[in-house]
Amino acid sequence: MDLNCLYFRHQLSLMRAARSETCDGRRRHASRASHIAGRIGSVQRTLGAPAATGWEYRALPLPLAADCARDDVLDERT
C-alpha cells in the first residue's frame, strides 16, 4: 500500500477518535490509528527510513486505563 494512503488513513483515524462521542468509539479509532502506525513503521523500516522507529513507537498498545471515561476531547470541542 502507498505510504501516503497510510498517512491519510492514520490521520483520519486520529480525527475520528478525537470527535467520537463515546469512549468505545475513541478506543476503536485510536486502536485503528495504532495499527496503521505499525504498518507505516514496517514499510519505512523496509525502505531504510530513520523515521520508522517513531512510527513503530506510535503503534505500541494503548493504555487501557479508565482515562477514556474522561470527556477531555468533548470539552475541547465546545
Number of C-alpha atoms within 10 A of each C-alpha: 8 8 13 10 11 17 16 11 16 21 15 15 21 18 15 17 23 19 16 17 13 14 15 13 15 22 18 16 21 22 19 19 25 23 18 23 25 21 20 28 24 17 18 18 16 10 10 10 12 11 12 20 16 13 21 20 13 17 21 13 11 11 9 8 7 8 10 15 11 10 12 11 15 13 8 9 8 5
